[in-house]
Structure formats: structure tokens, C-alpha cells
């Protein structure tokens, strides 16, 4: 009687192990999908961070370009001043020259 109980116990243990293996195999693809989704989420976070850093860099580049444009415009005003003085001293008006050329 005890031997039969041991055999039944062994059979039940084997059956439980087989069921567990079957469940593990059945859910393995789903677990793999969830793992990939988690990795994708992490990758998207890294991509978002990189895009934010790129946006900051572009914003800084735009600000520098704007500053360069303003400096260039100021330089043109300063560089024109001597020629404007000479033209006025010579009796020529820059606007007259431009309208004659048009």
C-alpha cells in the first residue's frame, strides 16, 4: 500500500513537472515578446534623450548663427561709414548713385 502511494506520488510529481514544462514552453514566446517590448521602450527613451540633446545643440547653433548675422550687419554699417563720409564730402549722395544705377 505504501509502495503504491509512493508510485502515485511519483506519477503526480512527473505530471506536475510536465505541466510546468508545457506552460513554460507555451508562454516562452509571449515572454520573449514582452522582453522585446521592454527593450524597445528603453531604446525609445534613449532615442528621445538623444533627440533632446540634438535639439539643444541645434538651438545653440541657431543662436550662434543669429549672433554672427547681427555682427555681420553691424560690420557692414561700420565699413560703409568711411565711404559715406567721402561721398558726402565729395558732394555725392549714395541714394542718388543707387537710383542712377537702377
BARO-32790 format. One record per atom (N, C-alpha, C, O): residue number from 1; atom name; z, x, y. Coordinates in steps of 0.05 Angstrom, whole numbers, always signed. Each point is the difference from the previous one (the first is absolute). Layout:
% BARO-32790
[r NUM,'CA',[Z,X,Y]]
...
END
This chain:
% BARO-32790
[r 1,'N',[+0,+16,-24]]
[r 1,'CA',[+0,-16,+24]]
[r 1,'C',[+0,+17,+25]]
[r 1,'O',[-14,-5,+19]]
[r 2,'N',[+30,+27,-20]]
[r 2,'CA',[+1,+18,+24]]
[r 2,'C',[-26,+14,+3]]
[r 2,'O',[-9,+5,+22]]
[r 3,'N',[-3,+3,-44]]
[r 3,'CA',[-26,+14,+1]]
[r 3,'C',[-21,-19,+12]]
[r 3,'O',[-17,+9,+15]]
[r 4,'N',[+17,-34,-22]]
[r 4,'CA',[-19,-19,+11]]
[r 4,'C',[+5,-3,+30]]
[r 4,'O',[-20,-2,+15]]
[r 5,'N',[+45,+2,-7]]
[r 5,'CA',[+6,-2,+29]]
[r 5,'C',[-11,+25,+15]]
[r 5,'O',[-10,-2,+22]]
[r 6,'N',[+13,+26,-35]]
[r 6,'CA',[-10,+24,+12]]
[r 6,'C',[-31,-1,+2]]
[r 6,'O',[-11,+9,+20]]
[r 7,'N',[-2,-19,-41]]
[r 7,'CA',[-29,-2,+0]]
[r 7,'C',[-9,-19,+22]]
[r 7,'O',[-19,+6,+14]]
[r 8,'N',[+32,-29,-13]]
[r 8,'CA',[-6,-19,+21]]
[r 8,'C',[+4,+12,+28]]
[r 8,'O',[-17,-3,+18]]
[r 9,'N',[+39,+18,-15]]
[r 9,'CA',[+5,+14,+25]]
[r 9,'C',[-22,+20,+7]]
[r 9,'O',[-9,+1,+23]]
[r 10,'N',[+0,+14,-43]]
[r 10,'CA',[-21,+20,+4]]
[r 10,'C',[-26,-14,+8]]
[r 10,'O',[-15,+8,+18]]
[r 11,'N',[+9,-30,-32]]
[r 11,'CA',[-24,-16,+6]]
[r 11,'C',[+1,-10,+29]]
[r 11,'O',[-20,+1,+15]]
[r 12,'N',[+43,-12,-8]]
[r 12,'CA',[+3,-10,+27]]
[r 12,'C',[-3,+22,+21]]
[r 12,'O',[-12,-4,+21]]
[r 13,'N',[+23,+28,-26]]
[r 13,'CA',[-2,+23,+18]]
[r 13,'C',[-30,+8,+3]]
[r 13,'O',[-9,+5,+22]]
[r 14,'N',[-5,-3,-45]]
[r 14,'CA',[-28,+7,+1]]
[r 14,'C',[-16,-21,+16]]
[r 14,'O',[-17,+7,+16]]
[r 15,'N',[+23,-32,-21]]
[r 15,'CA',[-14,-22,+14]]
[r 15,'C',[+6,+2,+30]]
[r 15,'O',[-18,-3,+17]]
[r 16,'N',[+43,+9,-9]]
[r 16,'CA',[+7,+3,+28]]
[r 16,'C',[-15,+23,+12]]
[r 16,'O',[-10,-2,+23]]
[r 17,'N',[+8,+25,-37]]
[r 17,'CA',[-14,+23,+10]]
[r 17,'C',[-30,-6,+3]]
[r 17,'O',[-12,+8,+20]]
[r 18,'N',[+1,-21,-39]]
[r 18,'CA',[-29,-8,+1]]
[r 18,'C',[-5,-19,+24]]
[r 18,'O',[-20,+3,+14]]
[r 19,'N',[+38,-22,-10]]
[r 19,'CA',[-3,-18,+22]]
[r 19,'C',[+1,+15,+27]]
[r 19,'O',[-15,-5,+18]]
[r 20,'N',[+34,+24,-17]]
[r 20,'CA',[+3,+16,+24]]
[r 20,'C',[-25,+17,+5]]
[r 20,'O',[-9,+2,+23]]
[r 21,'N',[-1,+10,-44]]
[r 21,'CA',[-25,+16,+2]]
[r 21,'C',[-23,-17,+9]]
[r 21,'O',[-16,+8,+17]]
[r 22,'N',[+14,-32,-29]]
[r 22,'CA',[-21,-19,+8]]
[r 22,'C',[+2,-8,+29]]
[r 22,'O',[-20,+0,+14]]
[r 23,'N',[+44,-6,-5]]
[r 23,'CA',[+4,-7,+28]]
[r 23,'C',[-7,+24,+18]]
[r 23,'O',[-13,-4,+21]]
[r 24,'N',[+22,+28,-29]]
[r 24,'CA',[-6,+23,+16]]
[r 24,'C',[-31,+4,+3]]
[r 24,'O',[-10,+6,+21]]
[r 25,'N',[-4,-9,-44]]
[r 25,'CA',[-29,+3,+0]]
[r 25,'C',[-13,-22,+16]]
[r 25,'O',[-20,+5,+14]]
[r 26,'N',[+31,-29,-16]]
[r 26,'CA',[-12,-23,+14]]
[r 26,'C',[+3,+3,+31]]
[r 26,'O',[-18,-7,+15]]
[r 27,'N',[+41,+18,-7]]
[r 27,'CA',[+5,+2,+29]]
[r 27,'C',[-8,+27,+12]]
[r 27,'O',[+2,+4,+24]]
[r 28,'N',[-11,+15,-41]]
[r 28,'CA',[-8,+26,+10]]
[r 28,'C',[-22,-1,+21]]
[r 28,'O',[+2,+13,+21]]
[r 29,'N',[-23,-29,-26]]
[r 29,'CA',[-21,-1,+21]]
[r 29,'C',[+11,-12,+27]]
[r 29,'O',[-7,+9,+21]]
[r 30,'N',[+24,-29,-23]]
[r 30,'CA',[+11,-12,+23]]
[r 30,'C',[+18,+20,+15]]
[r 30,'O',[-1,+1,+25]]
[r 31,'N',[+17,+14,-40]]
[r 31,'CA',[+17,+21,+12]]
[r 31,'C',[-18,+21,+14]]
[r 31,'O',[+7,+9,+22]]
[r 32,'N',[-29,-2,-35]]
[r 32,'CA',[-18,+19,+12]]
[r 32,'C',[-12,-10,+26]]
[r 32,'O',[-2,+15,+20]]
[r 33,'N',[-5,-41,-19]]
[r 33,'CA',[-11,-12,+24]]
[r 33,'C',[+21,+1,+23]]
[r 33,'O',[-6,+7,+22]]
[r 34,'N',[+31,-14,-29]]
[r 34,'CA',[+21,+1,+20]]
[r 34,'C',[+5,+28,+10]]
[r 34,'O',[+5,+4,+24]]
[r 35,'N',[-6,+16,-42]]
[r 35,'CA',[+3,+28,+8]]
[r 35,'C',[-22,+7,+20]]
[r 35,'O',[+5,+13,+20]]
[r 36,'N',[-30,-21,-26]]
[r 36,'CA',[-22,+6,+17]]
[r 36,'C',[+3,-14,+27]]
[r 36,'O',[-6,+12,+21]]
[r 37,'N',[+15,-36,-21]]
[r 37,'CA',[+5,-15,+25]]
[r 37,'C',[+21,+14,+17]]
[r 37,'O',[-3,+2,+24]]
[r 38,'N',[+24,+7,-37]]
[r 38,'CA',[+21,+15,+15]]
[r 38,'C',[-12,+25,+12]]
[r 38,'O',[+6,+7,+23]]
[r 39,'N',[-22,+8,-38]]
[r 39,'CA',[-12,+24,+10]]
[r 39,'C',[-19,-6,+23]]
[r 39,'O',[-2,+15,+20]]
[r 40,'N',[-13,-37,-22]]
[r 40,'CA',[-18,-8,+21]]
[r 40,'C',[+15,-7,+26]]
[r 40,'O',[-8,+7,+21]]
[r 41,'N',[+31,-21,-24]]
[r 41,'CA',[+16,-6,+23]]
[r 41,'C',[+10,+26,+14]]
[r 41,'O',[-1,+1,+24]]
[r 42,'N',[+9,+18,-40]]
[r 42,'CA',[+9,+25,+12]]
[r 42,'C',[-23,+15,+13]]
[r 42,'O',[+3,+11,+22]]
[r 43,'N',[-26,-12,-34]]
[r 43,'CA',[-24,+13,+12]]
[r 43,'C',[-7,-14,+26]]
[r 43,'O',[-8,+13,+20]]
[r 44,'N',[+10,-39,-19]]
[r 44,'CA',[-6,-15,+25]]
[r 44,'C',[+19,+7,+22]]
[r 44,'O',[-7,+2,+23]]
[r 45,'N',[+32,+2,-30]]
[r 45,'CA',[+20,+9,+20]]
[r 45,'C',[-7,+27,+11]]
[r 45,'O',[+1,+5,+24]]
[r 46,'N',[-9,+14,-42]]
[r 46,'CA',[-8,+26,+9]]
[r 46,'C',[-25,-1,+18]]
[r 46,'O',[-2,+14,+20]]
[r 47,'N',[-17,-31,-27]]
[r 47,'CA',[-24,-3,+15]]
[r 47,'C',[+6,-12,+28]]
[r 47,'O',[-11,+9,+20]]
[r 48,'N',[+29,-29,-19]]
[r 48,'CA',[+8,-11,+25]]
[r 48,'C',[+13,+21,+18]]
[r 48,'O',[-6,+1,+24]]
[r 49,'N',[+22,+15,-35]]
[r 49,'CA',[+13,+21,+15]]
[r 49,'C',[-20,+20,+11]]
[r 49,'O',[+1,+8,+24]]
[r 50,'N',[-20,-1,-41]]
[r 50,'CA',[-21,+19,+9]]
[r 50,'C',[-17,-12,+22]]
[r 50,'O',[-8,+13,+19]]
[r 51,'N',[+2,-39,-21]]
[r 51,'CA',[-16,-14,+21]]
[r 51,'C',[+15,-1,+26]]
[r 51,'O',[-11,+3,+22]]
[r 52,'N',[+38,-8,-23]]
[r 52,'CA',[+16,+0,+24]]
[r 52,'C',[+0,+27,+13]]
[r 52,'O',[-3,+2,+25]]
[r 53,'N',[+5,+19,-41]]
[r 53,'CA',[+0,+27,+11]]
[r 53,'C',[-28,+7,+12]]
[r 53,'O',[-1,+12,+21]]
[r 54,'N',[-20,-22,-34]]
[r 54,'CA',[-27,+4,+11]]
[r 54,'C',[-3,-15,+26]]
[r 54,'O',[-13,+10,+19]]
[r 55,'N',[+24,-34,-18]]
[r 55,'CA',[-2,-16,+25]]
[r 55,'C',[+14,+14,+23]]
[r 55,'O',[-10,+1,+22]]
[r 56,'N',[+33,+11,-28]]
[r 56,'CA',[+15,+15,+21]]
[r 56,'C',[-16,+23,+9]]
[r 56,'O',[-2,+6,+24]]
[r 57,'N',[-10,+8,-43]]
[r 57,'CA',[-17,+24,+7]]
[r 57,'C',[-24,-9,+17]]
[r 57,'O',[-6,+14,+20]]
[r 58,'N',[-7,-36,-27]]
[r 58,'CA',[-22,-10,+16]]
[r 58,'C',[+9,-8,+28]]
[r 58,'O',[-15,+4,+19]]
[r 59,'N',[+38,-17,-18]]
[r 59,'CA',[+10,-8,+26]]
[r 59,'C',[+6,+24,+18]]
[r 59,'O',[-6,+0,+24]]
[r 60,'N',[+17,+21,-36]]
[r 60,'CA',[+4,+25,+15]]
[r 60,'C',[-26,+13,+9]]
[r 60,'O',[-2,+9,+22]]
[r 61,'N',[-18,-9,-40]]
[r 61,'CA',[-26,+11,+7]]
[r 61,'C',[-13,-16,+23]]
[r 61,'O',[-12,+11,+18]]
[r 62,'N',[+15,-38,-19]]
[r 62,'CA',[-11,-17,+21]]
[r 62,'C',[+14,+6,+26]]
[r 62,'O',[-14,+1,+21]]
[r 63,'N',[+40,+2,-21]]
[r 63,'CA',[+15,+6,+25]]
[r 63,'C',[-9,+27,+11]]
[r 63,'O',[-3,+3,+24]]
[r 64,'N',[-1,+17,-42]]
[r 64,'CA',[-9,+26,+10]]
[r 64,'C',[-28,-2,+11]]
[r 64,'O',[-6,+13,+21]]
[r 65,'N',[-12,-28,-33]]
[r 65,'CA',[-27,-3,+10]]
[r 65,'C',[+0,-14,+27]]
[r 65,'O',[-15,+8,+18]]
[r 66,'N',[+33,-28,-15]]
[r 66,'CA',[+2,-14,+25]]
[r 66,'C',[+10,+19,+22]]
[r 66,'O',[-10,+0,+22]]
[r 67,'N',[+29,+17,-29]]
[r 67,'CA',[+11,+19,+20]]
[r 67,'C',[-22,+20,+7]]
[r 67,'O',[-3,+8,+23]]
[r 68,'N',[-13,+1,-43]]
[r 68,'CA',[-22,+18,+6]]
[r 68,'C',[-21,-13,+18]]
[r 68,'O',[-10,+13,+18]]
[r 69,'N',[+4,-38,-22]]
[r 69,'CA',[-19,-14,+17]]
[r 69,'C',[+10,-2,+28]]
[r 69,'O',[-15,+4,+19]]
[r 70,'N',[+41,-10,-15]]
[r 70,'CA',[+11,-1,+26]]
[r 70,'C',[+0,+27,+14]]
[r 70,'O',[-7,+2,+24]]
[r 71,'N',[+13,+19,-39]]
[r 71,'CA',[-1,+28,+11]]
[r 71,'C',[-29,+7,+8]]
[r 71,'O',[-5,+12,+21]]
[r 72,'N',[-14,-20,-38]]
[r 72,'CA',[-28,+5,+6]]
[r 72,'C',[-8,-14,+26]]
[r 72,'O',[-14,+12,+17]]
[r 73,'N',[+21,-37,-15]]
[r 73,'CA',[-7,-15,+25]]
[r 73,'C',[+13,+12,+24]]
[r 73,'O',[-13,+2,+21]]
[r 74,'N',[+38,+7,-23]]
[r 74,'CA',[+13,+13,+23]]
[r 74,'C',[-14,+26,+6]]
[r 74,'O',[-3,+7,+24]]
[r 75,'N',[-5,+8,-44]]
[r 75,'CA',[-14,+25,+4]]
[r 75,'C',[-26,-5,+15]]
[r 75,'O',[-7,+16,+18]]
[r 76,'N',[-7,-37,-25]]
[r 76,'CA',[-25,-6,+14]]
[r 76,'C',[+4,-6,+29]]
[r 76,'O',[-15,+8,+17]]
[r 77,'N',[+36,-23,-11]]
[r 77,'CA',[+7,-6,+28]]
[r 77,'C',[+5,+26,+15]]
[r 77,'O',[-10,+4,+22]]
[r 78,'N',[+27,+13,-34]]
[r 78,'CA',[+7,+25,+13]]
[r 78,'C',[-24,+18,+3]]
[r 78,'O',[-4,+13,+21]]
[r 79,'N',[-13,-11,-41]]
[r 79,'CA',[-24,+17,+1]]
[r 79,'C',[-20,-10,+20]]
[r 79,'O',[-16,+16,+11]]
[r 80,'N',[+15,-42,-6]]
[r 80,'CA',[-19,-11,+20]]
[r 80,'C',[+9,+5,+29]]
[r 80,'O',[-17,+1,+18]]
[r 81,'N',[+42,+3,-14]]
[r 81,'CA',[+11,+2,+28]]
[r 81,'C',[-14,+22,+16]]
[r 81,'O',[-8,-5,+22]]
[r 82,'N',[+5,+29,-33]]
[r 82,'CA',[-13,+21,+17]]
[r 82,'C',[-29,-8,+7]]
[r 82,'O',[-8,+4,+23]]
[r 83,'N',[-7,-15,-41]]
[r 83,'CA',[-27,-7,+6]]
[r 83,'C',[-1,-23,+20]]
[r 83,'O',[-18,-1,+17]]
[r 84,'N',[+37,-17,-18]]
[r 84,'CA',[+1,-22,+19]]
[r 84,'C',[+6,+10,+28]]
[r 84,'O',[-12,-9,+19]]
[r 85,'N',[+30,+29,-17]]
[r 85,'CA',[+6,+12,+26]]
[r 85,'C',[-24,+14,+11]]
[r 85,'O',[-6,-3,+24]]
[r 86,'N',[-9,+18,-40]]
[r 86,'CA',[-23,+13,+9]]
[r 86,'C',[-22,-19,+9]]
[r 86,'O',[-13,+3,+20]]
[r 87,'N',[+10,-24,-36]]
[r 87,'CA',[-21,-21,+7]]
[r 87,'C',[+7,-13,+27]]
[r 87,'O',[-17,-3,+17]]
[r 88,'N',[+42,-4,-14]]
[r 88,'CA',[+8,-13,+25]]
[r 88,'C',[-3,+19,+24]]
[r 88,'O',[-9,-7,+22]]
[r 89,'N',[+16,+32,-28]]
[r 89,'CA',[-3,+20,+22]]
[r 89,'C',[-29,+4,+7]]
[r 89,'O',[-6,+6,+23]]
[r 90,'N',[-11,-9,-43]]
[r 90,'CA',[-29,+4,+5]]
[r 90,'C',[-13,-26,+10]]
[r 90,'O',[-24,+0,+6]]
[r 91,'N',[+39,-20,-3]]
[r 91,'CA',[-11,-26,+10]]
[r 91,'C',[-12,-17,-21]]
[r 91,'O',[-11,-22,+6]]
[r 92,'N',[+13,+29,-31]]
[r 92,'CA',[-11,-16,-22]]
[r 92,'C',[+23,-18,-11]]
[r 92,'O',[+23,+9,-2]]
[r 93,'N',[-31,-33,-6]]
[r 93,'CA',[+20,-18,-12]]
[r 93,'C',[-8,-3,-29]]
[r 93,'O',[-24,-5,-6]]
[r 94,'N',[+42,+7,-12]]
[r 94,'CA',[-6,-2,-29]]
[r 94,'C',[-12,-26,-7]]
[r 94,'O',[-18,-1,-17]]
[r 95,'N',[+26,-20,+29]]
[r 95,'CA',[-11,-27,-5]]
[r 95,'C',[-29,-1,+9]]
[r 95,'O',[-16,-14,-13]]
[r 96,'N',[+9,+27,+34]]
[r 96,'CA',[-28,+1,+9]]
[r 96,'C',[-17,+14,-21]]
[r 96,'O',[-23,-9,-5]]
[r 97,'N',[+33,+31,-6]]
[r 97,'CA',[-15,+15,-20]]
[r 97,'C',[-4,-17,-25]]
[r 97,'O',[-22,+1,-11]]
[r 98,'N',[+42,-16,+3]]
[r 98,'CA',[-2,-16,-24]]
[r 98,'C',[-20,-23,+4]]
[r 98,'O',[-16,-6,-18]]
[r 99,'N',[+16,-6,+42]]
[r 99,'CA',[-19,-22,+5]]
[r 99,'C',[-28,+10,+3]]
[r 99,'O',[-19,-15,-7]]
[r 100,'N',[+14,+39,+16]]
[r 100,'CA',[-26,+11,+2]]
[r 100,'C',[-12,+7,-27]]
[r 100,'O',[-24,-3,-5]]
[r 101,'N',[+42,+11,-13]]
[r 101,'CA',[-8,+8,-27]]
[r 101,'C',[-6,-25,-17]]
[r 101,'O',[-14,+2,-21]]
[r 102,'N',[+24,-25,+29]]
[r 102,'CA',[-4,-24,-16]]
[r 102,'C',[-26,-13,+3]]
[r 102,'O',[-6,-20,-12]]
END
